[in-house]
Amino acid sequence: MRRITILLVDDHKLIRESWAYILKNDTRFNVVGEAGSAEEAVTIAKEKRPGIVLMDINMQPVDGFEATKRIHHYSPDSKVIGVSMYSIPAYAKRLLQSGAMGYVTKNSSKEEMIDAIMEVSDGHTYVCSEIKNILAEQQLEDKQGQREISNLTQREMDIVMLIKEGNSSREIAEKLNITYKTVEVHRYNILKKLNLKNTASLVNFINSNSV
């Protein structure tokens, strides 16, 4: 069976040694190089053409995002898996857009890292369970927000849109041809239905739910 060749990239030697210890004890893998910087990683990738690159994305001065782009350019068959201390979905998305095929955090287990290597080696994209769980929670929150918005009447939605545009209650009253007091009553009802405390929280809610 052909072994999966792996390049380890992290600016902390102890991290690289830990990865190497785990992988070298698995007959499916062959660690062909280690790099402590993005520049060194690109140089080794050009020469060794590893099947997998485990890439720390938080290096300096050149970070893993830029290194991933360069490796993808010079060794397009090398598949990059980003490894980060940050469980931020936007980081995972940005790295995948840079040419990587996987993203795990440093909270991921040894088993999950190996799963990522196997999946990515087979040509599949892999995102760790920690990021997937965060995304699932965000989707639930978004759906909850949409359900709350659906409870508003058309007139209340009209007022919400005008608030979003930065109109005051008096300006809204003029545009909708209703009294100032009526606008204030609608605003009170909107806050109550959305379980919000004030106009500032309403504006934040509007923006976060793409109303």
PyMOL CGO cylinders between C-alpha atoms (Angstrom):
from pymol import cmd
from pymol.cgo import CYLINDER

trace = [
    CYLINDER, 0.00, 0.00, 0.00, 1.33, 3.41, -0.95, 0.3, 1, 1, 1, 1, 1, 1,
    CYLINDER, 1.33, 3.41, -0.95, 1.91, 5.62, 2.09, 0.3, 1, 1, 1, 1, 1, 1,
    CYLINDER, 1.91, 5.62, 2.09, 0.58, 9.18, 2.25, 0.3, 1, 1, 1, 1, 1, 1,
    CYLINDER, 0.58, 9.18, 2.25, 3.46, 11.66, 2.23, 0.3, 1, 1, 1, 1, 1, 1,
    CYLINDER, 3.46, 11.66, 2.23, 3.09, 14.53, 4.68, 0.3, 1, 1, 1, 1, 1, 1,
    CYLINDER, 3.09, 14.53, 4.68, 4.81, 17.87, 5.24, 0.3, 1, 1, 1, 1, 1, 1,
    CYLINDER, 4.81, 17.87, 5.24, 4.44, 19.38, 8.74, 0.3, 1, 1, 1, 1, 1, 1,
    CYLINDER, 4.44, 19.38, 8.74, 4.40, 23.18, 9.00, 0.3, 1, 1, 1, 1, 1, 1,
    CYLINDER, 4.40, 23.18, 9.00, 4.32, 25.01, 12.35, 0.3, 1, 1, 1, 1, 1, 1,
    CYLINDER, 4.32, 25.01, 12.35, 6.55, 27.68, 13.85, 0.3, 1, 1, 1, 1, 1, 1,
    CYLINDER, 6.55, 27.68, 13.85, 6.64, 25.80, 17.17, 0.3, 1, 1, 1, 1, 1, 1,
    CYLINDER, 6.64, 25.80, 17.17, 9.08, 22.90, 17.15, 0.3, 1, 1, 1, 1, 1, 1,
    CYLINDER, 9.08, 22.90, 17.15, 7.25, 21.06, 19.94, 0.3, 1, 1, 1, 1, 1, 1,
    CYLINDER, 7.25, 21.06, 19.94, 4.04, 21.05, 17.88, 0.3, 1, 1, 1, 1, 1, 1,
    CYLINDER, 4.04, 21.05, 17.88, 5.87, 19.67, 14.84, 0.3, 1, 1, 1, 1, 1, 1,
    CYLINDER, 5.87, 19.67, 14.84, 7.52, 16.98, 16.95, 0.3, 1, 1, 1, 1, 1, 1,
    CYLINDER, 7.52, 16.98, 16.95, 4.15, 16.00, 18.44, 0.3, 1, 1, 1, 1, 1, 1,
    CYLINDER, 4.15, 16.00, 18.44, 2.57, 15.68, 15.01, 0.3, 1, 1, 1, 1, 1, 1,
    CYLINDER, 2.57, 15.68, 15.01, 5.58, 13.75, 13.73, 0.3, 1, 1, 1, 1, 1, 1,
    CYLINDER, 5.58, 13.75, 13.73, 5.44, 11.33, 16.68, 0.3, 1, 1, 1, 1, 1, 1,
    CYLINDER, 5.44, 11.33, 16.68, 1.76, 10.60, 16.07, 0.3, 1, 1, 1, 1, 1, 1,
    CYLINDER, 1.76, 10.60, 16.07, 2.08, 10.16, 12.30, 0.3, 1, 1, 1, 1, 1, 1,
    CYLINDER, 2.08, 10.16, 12.30, 5.35, 8.24, 12.20, 0.3, 1, 1, 1, 1, 1, 1,
    CYLINDER, 5.35, 8.24, 12.20, 3.77, 5.54, 14.35, 0.3, 1, 1, 1, 1, 1, 1,
    CYLINDER, 3.77, 5.54, 14.35, 1.10, 4.94, 11.71, 0.3, 1, 1, 1, 1, 1, 1,
    CYLINDER, 1.10, 4.94, 11.71, 2.20, 2.83, 8.74, 0.3, 1, 1, 1, 1, 1, 1,
    CYLINDER, 2.20, 2.83, 8.74, -0.18, 4.68, 6.41, 0.3, 1, 1, 1, 1, 1, 1,
    CYLINDER, -0.18, 4.68, 6.41, 1.87, 7.88, 6.63, 0.3, 1, 1, 1, 1, 1, 1,
    CYLINDER, 1.87, 7.88, 6.63, 5.35, 9.02, 5.67, 0.3, 1, 1, 1, 1, 1, 1,
    CYLINDER, 5.35, 9.02, 5.67, 6.49, 12.37, 7.08, 0.3, 1, 1, 1, 1, 1, 1,
    CYLINDER, 6.49, 12.37, 7.08, 8.80, 13.73, 4.35, 0.3, 1, 1, 1, 1, 1, 1,
    CYLINDER, 8.80, 13.73, 4.35, 9.60, 17.11, 5.86, 0.3, 1, 1, 1, 1, 1, 1,
    CYLINDER, 9.60, 17.11, 5.86, 9.09, 19.70, 8.58, 0.3, 1, 1, 1, 1, 1, 1,
    CYLINDER, 9.09, 19.70, 8.58, 9.05, 23.49, 8.23, 0.3, 1, 1, 1, 1, 1, 1,
    CYLINDER, 9.05, 23.49, 8.23, 9.08, 26.24, 10.83, 0.3, 1, 1, 1, 1, 1, 1,
    CYLINDER, 9.08, 26.24, 10.83, 8.04, 29.06, 8.48, 0.3, 1, 1, 1, 1, 1, 1,
    CYLINDER, 8.04, 29.06, 8.48, 5.87, 29.68, 5.45, 0.3, 1, 1, 1, 1, 1, 1,
    CYLINDER, 5.87, 29.68, 5.45, 8.88, 30.34, 3.23, 0.3, 1, 1, 1, 1, 1, 1,
    CYLINDER, 8.88, 30.34, 3.23, 10.53, 27.07, 4.25, 0.3, 1, 1, 1, 1, 1, 1,
    CYLINDER, 10.53, 27.07, 4.25, 7.25, 25.22, 3.71, 0.3, 1, 1, 1, 1, 1, 1,
    CYLINDER, 7.25, 25.22, 3.71, 6.94, 26.48, 0.14, 0.3, 1, 1, 1, 1, 1, 1,
    CYLINDER, 6.94, 26.48, 0.14, 10.55, 25.51, -0.62, 0.3, 1, 1, 1, 1, 1, 1,
    CYLINDER, 10.55, 25.51, -0.62, 10.09, 21.98, 0.74, 0.3, 1, 1, 1, 1, 1, 1,
    CYLINDER, 10.09, 21.98, 0.74, 6.74, 21.57, -1.00, 0.3, 1, 1, 1, 1, 1, 1,
    CYLINDER, 6.74, 21.57, -1.00, 8.33, 22.47, -4.34, 0.3, 1, 1, 1, 1, 1, 1,
    CYLINDER, 8.33, 22.47, -4.34, 11.01, 19.84, -3.81, 0.3, 1, 1, 1, 1, 1, 1,
    CYLINDER, 11.01, 19.84, -3.81, 9.16, 17.02, -2.06, 0.3, 1, 1, 1, 1, 1, 1,
    CYLINDER, 9.16, 17.02, -2.06, 5.66, 17.43, -3.57, 0.3, 1, 1, 1, 1, 1, 1,
    CYLINDER, 5.66, 17.43, -3.57, 3.96, 15.97, -0.47, 0.3, 1, 1, 1, 1, 1, 1,
    CYLINDER, 3.96, 15.97, -0.47, 0.49, 14.51, -0.73, 0.3, 1, 1, 1, 1, 1, 1,
    CYLINDER, 0.49, 14.51, -0.73, -0.65, 16.35, 2.41, 0.3, 1, 1, 1, 1, 1, 1,
    CYLINDER, -0.65, 16.35, 2.41, 0.54, 19.56, 4.07, 0.3, 1, 1, 1, 1, 1, 1,
    CYLINDER, 0.54, 19.56, 4.07, -0.48, 20.11, 7.70, 0.3, 1, 1, 1, 1, 1, 1,
    CYLINDER, -0.48, 20.11, 7.70, -0.33, 23.90, 7.85, 0.3, 1, 1, 1, 1, 1, 1,
    CYLINDER, -0.33, 23.90, 7.85, -0.38, 26.11, 10.94, 0.3, 1, 1, 1, 1, 1, 1,
    CYLINDER, -0.38, 26.11, 10.94, -2.25, 29.21, 9.75, 0.3, 1, 1, 1, 1, 1, 1,
    CYLINDER, -2.25, 29.21, 9.75, -1.10, 31.51, 12.58, 0.3, 1, 1, 1, 1, 1, 1,
    CYLINDER, -1.10, 31.51, 12.58, 2.57, 31.90, 11.61, 0.3, 1, 1, 1, 1, 1, 1,
    CYLINDER, 2.57, 31.90, 11.61, 4.45, 35.16, 11.25, 0.3, 1, 1, 1, 1, 1, 1,
    CYLINDER, 4.45, 35.16, 11.25, 5.51, 37.15, 9.28, 0.3, 1, 1, 1, 1, 1, 1,
    CYLINDER, 5.51, 37.15, 9.28, 3.94, 35.15, 6.42, 0.3, 1, 1, 1, 1, 1, 1,
    CYLINDER, 3.94, 35.15, 6.42, 0.80, 33.37, 7.61, 0.3, 1, 1, 1, 1, 1, 1,
    CYLINDER, 0.80, 33.37, 7.61, -0.68, 30.04, 6.59, 0.3, 1, 1, 1, 1, 1, 1,
    CYLINDER, -0.68, 30.04, 6.59, -3.19, 31.63, 4.25, 0.3, 1, 1, 1, 1, 1, 1,
    CYLINDER, -3.19, 31.63, 4.25, -0.47, 33.06, 2.04, 0.3, 1, 1, 1, 1, 1, 1,
    CYLINDER, -0.47, 33.06, 2.04, 1.64, 29.91, 2.35, 0.3, 1, 1, 1, 1, 1, 1,
    CYLINDER, 1.64, 29.91, 2.35, -1.35, 27.83, 1.23, 0.3, 1, 1, 1, 1, 1, 1,
    CYLINDER, -1.35, 27.83, 1.23, -1.77, 29.99, -1.88, 0.3, 1, 1, 1, 1, 1, 1,
    CYLINDER, -1.77, 29.99, -1.88, 1.91, 29.62, -2.76, 0.3, 1, 1, 1, 1, 1, 1,
    CYLINDER, 1.91, 29.62, -2.76, 1.97, 25.87, -2.21, 0.3, 1, 1, 1, 1, 1, 1,
    CYLINDER, 1.97, 25.87, -2.21, -1.22, 25.50, -4.24, 0.3, 1, 1, 1, 1, 1, 1,
    CYLINDER, -1.22, 25.50, -4.24, 0.54, 27.40, -7.04, 0.3, 1, 1, 1, 1, 1, 1,
    CYLINDER, 0.54, 27.40, -7.04, 3.89, 25.58, -6.98, 0.3, 1, 1, 1, 1, 1, 1,
    CYLINDER, 3.89, 25.58, -6.98, 2.69, 22.11, -5.98, 0.3, 1, 1, 1, 1, 1, 1,
    CYLINDER, 2.69, 22.11, -5.98, -0.99, 21.91, -7.01, 0.3, 1, 1, 1, 1, 1, 1,
    CYLINDER, -0.99, 21.91, -7.01, -1.28, 18.20, -6.18, 0.3, 1, 1, 1, 1, 1, 1,
    CYLINDER, -1.28, 18.20, -6.18, -0.34, 18.85, -2.54, 0.3, 1, 1, 1, 1, 1, 1,
    CYLINDER, -0.34, 18.85, -2.54, -3.50, 19.05, -0.43, 0.3, 1, 1, 1, 1, 1, 1,
    CYLINDER, -3.50, 19.05, -0.43, -3.34, 21.52, 2.46, 0.3, 1, 1, 1, 1, 1, 1,
    CYLINDER, -3.34, 21.52, 2.46, -5.08, 20.99, 5.80, 0.3, 1, 1, 1, 1, 1, 1,
    CYLINDER, -5.08, 20.99, 5.80, -5.07, 24.12, 7.94, 0.3, 1, 1, 1, 1, 1, 1,
    CYLINDER, -5.07, 24.12, 7.94, -4.48, 23.74, 11.67, 0.3, 1, 1, 1, 1, 1, 1,
    CYLINDER, -4.48, 23.74, 11.67, -5.47, 26.69, 13.86, 0.3, 1, 1, 1, 1, 1, 1,
    CYLINDER, -5.47, 26.69, 13.86, -5.87, 27.66, 17.49, 0.3, 1, 1, 1, 1, 1, 1,
    CYLINDER, -5.87, 27.66, 17.49, -9.03, 29.55, 16.44, 0.3, 1, 1, 1, 1, 1, 1,
    CYLINDER, -9.03, 29.55, 16.44, -12.43, 27.88, 16.10, 0.3, 1, 1, 1, 1, 1, 1,
    CYLINDER, -12.43, 27.88, 16.10, -13.72, 30.61, 13.78, 0.3, 1, 1, 1, 1, 1, 1,
    CYLINDER, -13.72, 30.61, 13.78, -15.79, 29.52, 10.75, 0.3, 1, 1, 1, 1, 1, 1,
    CYLINDER, -15.79, 29.52, 10.75, -14.68, 32.58, 8.78, 0.3, 1, 1, 1, 1, 1, 1,
    CYLINDER, -14.68, 32.58, 8.78, -11.07, 31.42, 9.09, 0.3, 1, 1, 1, 1, 1, 1,
    CYLINDER, -11.07, 31.42, 9.09, -11.98, 28.00, 7.74, 0.3, 1, 1, 1, 1, 1, 1,
    CYLINDER, -11.98, 28.00, 7.74, -13.85, 29.55, 4.82, 0.3, 1, 1, 1, 1, 1, 1,
    CYLINDER, -13.85, 29.55, 4.82, -10.98, 31.91, 4.02, 0.3, 1, 1, 1, 1, 1, 1,
    CYLINDER, -10.98, 31.91, 4.02, -8.44, 29.08, 4.10, 0.3, 1, 1, 1, 1, 1, 1,
    CYLINDER, -8.44, 29.08, 4.10, -10.54, 26.89, 1.81, 0.3, 1, 1, 1, 1, 1, 1,
    CYLINDER, -10.54, 26.89, 1.81, -10.85, 29.82, -0.57, 0.3, 1, 1, 1, 1, 1, 1,
    CYLINDER, -10.85, 29.82, -0.57, -7.05, 30.06, -0.52, 0.3, 1, 1, 1, 1, 1, 1,
    CYLINDER, -7.05, 30.06, -0.52, -6.80, 26.54, -1.93, 0.3, 1, 1, 1, 1, 1, 1,
    CYLINDER, -6.80, 26.54, -1.93, -6.81, 24.32, 1.17, 0.3, 1, 1, 1, 1, 1, 1,
    CYLINDER, -6.81, 24.32, 1.17, -8.99, 21.23, 1.40, 0.3, 1, 1, 1, 1, 1, 1,
    CYLINDER, -8.99, 21.23, 1.40, -9.25, 20.85, 5.15, 0.3, 1, 1, 1, 1, 1, 1,
    CYLINDER, -9.25, 20.85, 5.15, -9.44, 22.75, 8.44, 0.3, 1, 1, 1, 1, 1, 1,
    CYLINDER, -9.44, 22.75, 8.44, -8.99, 21.43, 11.97, 0.3, 1, 1, 1, 1, 1, 1,
    CYLINDER, -8.99, 21.43, 11.97, -8.34, 23.25, 15.23, 0.3, 1, 1, 1, 1, 1, 1,
    CYLINDER, -8.34, 23.25, 15.23, -5.70, 22.50, 17.83, 0.3, 1, 1, 1, 1, 1, 1,
    CYLINDER, -5.70, 22.50, 17.83, -8.58, 21.30, 20.03, 0.3, 1, 1, 1, 1, 1, 1,
    CYLINDER, -8.58, 21.30, 20.03, -9.19, 18.47, 17.56, 0.3, 1, 1, 1, 1, 1, 1,
    CYLINDER, -9.19, 18.47, 17.56, -8.35, 14.96, 18.68, 0.3, 1, 1, 1, 1, 1, 1,
    CYLINDER, -8.35, 14.96, 18.68, -5.62, 12.79, 17.18, 0.3, 1, 1, 1, 1, 1, 1,
    CYLINDER, -5.62, 12.79, 17.18, -8.34, 10.63, 15.66, 0.3, 1, 1, 1, 1, 1, 1,
    CYLINDER, -8.34, 10.63, 15.66, -9.98, 13.62, 13.99, 0.3, 1, 1, 1, 1, 1, 1,
    CYLINDER, -9.98, 13.62, 13.99, -6.69, 14.82, 12.52, 0.3, 1, 1, 1, 1, 1, 1,
    CYLINDER, -6.69, 14.82, 12.52, -6.09, 11.37, 11.04, 0.3, 1, 1, 1, 1, 1, 1,
    CYLINDER, -6.09, 11.37, 11.04, -9.67, 11.32, 9.69, 0.3, 1, 1, 1, 1, 1, 1,
    CYLINDER, -9.67, 11.32, 9.69, -8.98, 14.70, 8.07, 0.3, 1, 1, 1, 1, 1, 1,
    CYLINDER, -8.98, 14.70, 8.07, -5.79, 13.41, 6.43, 0.3, 1, 1, 1, 1, 1, 1,
    CYLINDER, -5.79, 13.41, 6.43, -7.53, 10.33, 5.06, 0.3, 1, 1, 1, 1, 1, 1,
    CYLINDER, -7.53, 10.33, 5.06, -10.55, 12.26, 3.76, 0.3, 1, 1, 1, 1, 1, 1,
    CYLINDER, -10.55, 12.26, 3.76, -8.49, 15.01, 2.14, 0.3, 1, 1, 1, 1, 1, 1,
    CYLINDER, -8.49, 15.01, 2.14, -6.08, 12.46, 0.66, 0.3, 1, 1, 1, 1, 1, 1,
    CYLINDER, -6.08, 12.46, 0.66, -9.09, 10.85, -1.02, 0.3, 1, 1, 1, 1, 1, 1,
    CYLINDER, -9.09, 10.85, -1.02, -10.02, 14.21, -2.55, 0.3, 1, 1, 1, 1, 1, 1,
    CYLINDER, -10.02, 14.21, -2.55, -12.73, 15.25, -0.10, 0.3, 1, 1, 1, 1, 1, 1,
    CYLINDER, -12.73, 15.25, -0.10, -13.01, 18.52, 1.81, 0.3, 1, 1, 1, 1, 1, 1,
    CYLINDER, -13.01, 18.52, 1.81, -12.84, 18.15, 5.59, 0.3, 1, 1, 1, 1, 1, 1,
    CYLINDER, -12.84, 18.15, 5.59, -13.91, 20.61, 8.28, 0.3, 1, 1, 1, 1, 1, 1,
    CYLINDER, -13.91, 20.61, 8.28, -13.57, 19.57, 11.91, 0.3, 1, 1, 1, 1, 1, 1,
    CYLINDER, -13.57, 19.57, 11.91, -16.57, 18.89, 14.14, 0.3, 1, 1, 1, 1, 1, 1,
    CYLINDER, -16.57, 18.89, 14.14, -15.89, 21.95, 16.31, 0.3, 1, 1, 1, 1, 1, 1,
    CYLINDER, -15.89, 21.95, 16.31, -16.41, 24.30, 13.35, 0.3, 1, 1, 1, 1, 1, 1,
    CYLINDER, -16.41, 24.30, 13.35, -19.41, 22.31, 12.10, 0.3, 1, 1, 1, 1, 1, 1,
    CYLINDER, -19.41, 22.31, 12.10, -21.07, 22.58, 15.52, 0.3, 1, 1, 1, 1, 1, 1,
    CYLINDER, -21.07, 22.58, 15.52, -20.56, 26.35, 15.59, 0.3, 1, 1, 1, 1, 1, 1,
    CYLINDER, -20.56, 26.35, 15.59, -22.06, 26.66, 12.10, 0.3, 1, 1, 1, 1, 1, 1,
    CYLINDER, -22.06, 26.66, 12.10, -25.05, 24.52, 13.12, 0.3, 1, 1, 1, 1, 1, 1,
    CYLINDER, -25.05, 24.52, 13.12, -25.68, 26.75, 16.15, 0.3, 1, 1, 1, 1, 1, 1,
    CYLINDER, -25.68, 26.75, 16.15, -25.48, 29.86, 13.96, 0.3, 1, 1, 1, 1, 1, 1,
    CYLINDER, -25.48, 29.86, 13.96, -27.99, 28.39, 11.52, 0.3, 1, 1, 1, 1, 1, 1,
    CYLINDER, -27.99, 28.39, 11.52, -30.39, 27.63, 14.35, 0.3, 1, 1, 1, 1, 1, 1,
    CYLINDER, -30.39, 27.63, 14.35, -30.05, 31.20, 15.63, 0.3, 1, 1, 1, 1, 1, 1,
    CYLINDER, -30.05, 31.20, 15.63, -30.66, 32.55, 12.11, 0.3, 1, 1, 1, 1, 1, 1,
    CYLINDER, -30.66, 32.55, 12.11, -33.77, 30.40, 11.73, 0.3, 1, 1, 1, 1, 1, 1,
    CYLINDER, -33.77, 30.40, 11.73, -35.03, 31.56, 15.13, 0.3, 1, 1, 1, 1, 1, 1,
    CYLINDER, -35.03, 31.56, 15.13, -34.51, 35.15, 14.05, 0.3, 1, 1, 1, 1, 1, 1,
    CYLINDER, -34.51, 35.15, 14.05, -36.44, 34.57, 10.83, 0.3, 1, 1, 1, 1, 1, 1,
    CYLINDER, -36.44, 34.57, 10.83, -39.33, 33.01, 12.77, 0.3, 1, 1, 1, 1, 1, 1,
    CYLINDER, -39.33, 33.01, 12.77, -39.48, 36.05, 15.03, 0.3, 1, 1, 1, 1, 1, 1,
    CYLINDER, -39.48, 36.05, 15.03, -39.43, 38.43, 12.07, 0.3, 1, 1, 1, 1, 1, 1,
    CYLINDER, -39.43, 38.43, 12.07, -42.30, 36.51, 10.48, 0.3, 1, 1, 1, 1, 1, 1,
    CYLINDER, -42.30, 36.51, 10.48, -44.47, 37.47, 13.49, 0.3, 1, 1, 1, 1, 1, 1,
    CYLINDER, -44.47, 37.47, 13.49, -44.36, 41.13, 12.46, 0.3, 1, 1, 1, 1, 1, 1,
    CYLINDER, -44.36, 41.13, 12.46, -47.21, 42.70, 10.52, 0.3, 1, 1, 1, 1, 1, 1,
    CYLINDER, -47.21, 42.70, 10.52, -46.61, 44.36, 7.15, 0.3, 1, 1, 1, 1, 1, 1,
    CYLINDER, -46.61, 44.36, 7.15, -46.87, 47.81, 8.75, 0.3, 1, 1, 1, 1, 1, 1,
    CYLINDER, -46.87, 47.81, 8.75, -44.34, 46.79, 11.40, 0.3, 1, 1, 1, 1, 1, 1,
    CYLINDER, -44.34, 46.79, 11.40, -42.02, 45.50, 8.69, 0.3, 1, 1, 1, 1, 1, 1,
    CYLINDER, -42.02, 45.50, 8.69, -42.36, 48.84, 6.86, 0.3, 1, 1, 1, 1, 1, 1,
    CYLINDER, -42.36, 48.84, 6.86, -41.29, 50.61, 10.03, 0.3, 1, 1, 1, 1, 1, 1,
    CYLINDER, -41.29, 50.61, 10.03, -38.40, 48.19, 10.57, 0.3, 1, 1, 1, 1, 1, 1,
    CYLINDER, -38.40, 48.19, 10.57, -37.09, 48.94, 7.07, 0.3, 1, 1, 1, 1, 1, 1,
    CYLINDER, -37.09, 48.94, 7.07, -37.33, 52.69, 7.68, 0.3, 1, 1, 1, 1, 1, 1,
    CYLINDER, -37.33, 52.69, 7.68, -35.52, 52.32, 11.00, 0.3, 1, 1, 1, 1, 1, 1,
    CYLINDER, -35.52, 52.32, 11.00, -32.80, 50.39, 9.19, 0.3, 1, 1, 1, 1, 1, 1,
    CYLINDER, -32.80, 50.39, 9.19, -32.43, 53.33, 6.79, 0.3, 1, 1, 1, 1, 1, 1,
    CYLINDER, -32.43, 53.33, 6.79, -31.82, 55.60, 9.78, 0.3, 1, 1, 1, 1, 1, 1,
    CYLINDER, -31.82, 55.60, 9.78, -35.17, 57.40, 9.93, 0.3, 1, 1, 1, 1, 1, 1,
    CYLINDER, -35.17, 57.40, 9.93, -36.45, 58.89, 13.19, 0.3, 1, 1, 1, 1, 1, 1,
    CYLINDER, -36.45, 58.89, 13.19, -39.96, 58.25, 14.46, 0.3, 1, 1, 1, 1, 1, 1,
    CYLINDER, -39.96, 58.25, 14.46, -41.09, 61.68, 13.18, 0.3, 1, 1, 1, 1, 1, 1,
    CYLINDER, -41.09, 61.68, 13.18, -39.62, 60.98, 9.74, 0.3, 1, 1, 1, 1, 1, 1,
    CYLINDER, -39.62, 60.98, 9.74, -41.29, 57.57, 9.67, 0.3, 1, 1, 1, 1, 1, 1,
    CYLINDER, -41.29, 57.57, 9.67, -44.62, 59.16, 10.62, 0.3, 1, 1, 1, 1, 1, 1,
    CYLINDER, -44.62, 59.16, 10.62, -44.33, 61.61, 7.73, 0.3, 1, 1, 1, 1, 1, 1,
    CYLINDER, -44.33, 61.61, 7.73, -43.35, 58.95, 5.18, 0.3, 1, 1, 1, 1, 1, 1,
    CYLINDER, -43.35, 58.95, 5.18, -46.13, 56.56, 6.20, 0.3, 1, 1, 1, 1, 1, 1,
    CYLINDER, -46.13, 56.56, 6.20, -48.66, 59.34, 6.73, 0.3, 1, 1, 1, 1, 1, 1,
    CYLINDER, -48.66, 59.34, 6.73, -49.45, 58.27, 10.29, 0.3, 1, 1, 1, 1, 1, 1,
    CYLINDER, -49.45, 58.27, 10.29, -49.08, 60.02, 13.65, 0.3, 1, 1, 1, 1, 1, 1,
    CYLINDER, -49.08, 60.02, 13.65, -45.91, 60.09, 15.70, 0.3, 1, 1, 1, 1, 1, 1,
    CYLINDER, -45.91, 60.09, 15.70, -47.75, 58.35, 18.54, 0.3, 1, 1, 1, 1, 1, 1,
    CYLINDER, -47.75, 58.35, 18.54, -48.78, 55.51, 16.19, 0.3, 1, 1, 1, 1, 1, 1,
    CYLINDER, -48.78, 55.51, 16.19, -45.16, 55.00, 15.15, 0.3, 1, 1, 1, 1, 1, 1,
    CYLINDER, -45.16, 55.00, 15.15, -44.10, 54.82, 18.79, 0.3, 1, 1, 1, 1, 1, 1,
    CYLINDER, -44.10, 54.82, 18.79, -46.80, 52.22, 19.50, 0.3, 1, 1, 1, 1, 1, 1,
    CYLINDER, -46.80, 52.22, 19.50, -45.58, 50.15, 16.53, 0.3, 1, 1, 1, 1, 1, 1,
    CYLINDER, -45.58, 50.15, 16.53, -41.98, 50.43, 17.73, 0.3, 1, 1, 1, 1, 1, 1,
    CYLINDER, -41.98, 50.43, 17.73, -43.00, 49.23, 21.18, 0.3, 1, 1, 1, 1, 1, 1,
    CYLINDER, -43.00, 49.23, 21.18, -44.86, 46.25, 19.67, 0.3, 1, 1, 1, 1, 1, 1,
    CYLINDER, -44.86, 46.25, 19.67, -41.88, 45.40, 17.42, 0.3, 1, 1, 1, 1, 1, 1,
    CYLINDER, -41.88, 45.40, 17.42, -39.50, 45.34, 20.37, 0.3, 1, 1, 1, 1, 1, 1,
    CYLINDER, -39.50, 45.34, 20.37, -41.93, 43.21, 22.37, 0.3, 1, 1, 1, 1, 1, 1,
    CYLINDER, -41.93, 43.21, 22.37, -42.44, 40.67, 19.56, 0.3, 1, 1, 1, 1, 1, 1,
    CYLINDER, -42.44, 40.67, 19.56, -38.69, 40.38, 18.92, 0.3, 1, 1, 1, 1, 1, 1,
    CYLINDER, -38.69, 40.38, 18.92, -37.91, 40.30, 22.66, 0.3, 1, 1, 1, 1, 1, 1,
    CYLINDER, -37.91, 40.30, 22.66, -35.56, 43.28, 22.37, 0.3, 1, 1, 1, 1, 1, 1,
    CYLINDER, -35.56, 43.28, 22.37, -34.92, 46.06, 24.89, 0.3, 1, 1, 1, 1, 1, 1,
    CYLINDER, -34.92, 46.06, 24.89, -34.26, 49.16, 22.83, 0.3, 1, 1, 1, 1, 1, 1,
    CYLINDER, -34.26, 49.16, 22.83, -33.66, 50.68, 19.40, 0.3, 1, 1, 1, 1, 1, 1,
    CYLINDER, -33.66, 50.68, 19.40, -29.93, 49.88, 19.49, 0.3, 1, 1, 1, 1, 1, 1,
    CYLINDER, -29.93, 49.88, 19.49, -30.65, 46.18, 19.98, 0.3, 1, 1, 1, 1, 1, 1,
    CYLINDER, -30.65, 46.18, 19.98, -33.30, 46.37, 17.25, 0.3, 1, 1, 1, 1, 1, 1,
    CYLINDER, -33.30, 46.37, 17.25, -30.81, 47.84, 14.76, 0.3, 1, 1, 1, 1, 1, 1,
    CYLINDER, -30.81, 47.84, 14.76, -28.30, 45.12, 15.67, 0.3, 1, 1, 1, 1, 1, 1,
    CYLINDER, -28.30, 45.12, 15.67, -30.97, 42.46, 15.22, 0.3, 1, 1, 1, 1, 1, 1,
    CYLINDER, -30.97, 42.46, 15.22, -31.97, 43.88, 11.83, 0.3, 1, 1, 1, 1, 1, 1,
    CYLINDER, -31.97, 43.88, 11.83, -28.38, 43.87, 10.59, 0.3, 1, 1, 1, 1, 1, 1,
    CYLINDER, -28.38, 43.87, 10.59, -27.51, 40.42, 11.93, 0.3, 1, 1, 1, 1, 1, 1,
    CYLINDER, -27.51, 40.42, 11.93, -30.61, 38.84, 10.36, 0.3, 1, 1, 1, 1, 1, 1,
    CYLINDER, -30.61, 38.84, 10.36, -30.22, 40.53, 6.96, 0.3, 1, 1, 1, 1, 1, 1,
    CYLINDER, -30.22, 40.53, 6.96, -33.68, 42.09, 7.12, 0.3, 1, 1, 1, 1, 1, 1,
]
cmd.load_cgo(trace, "trace")
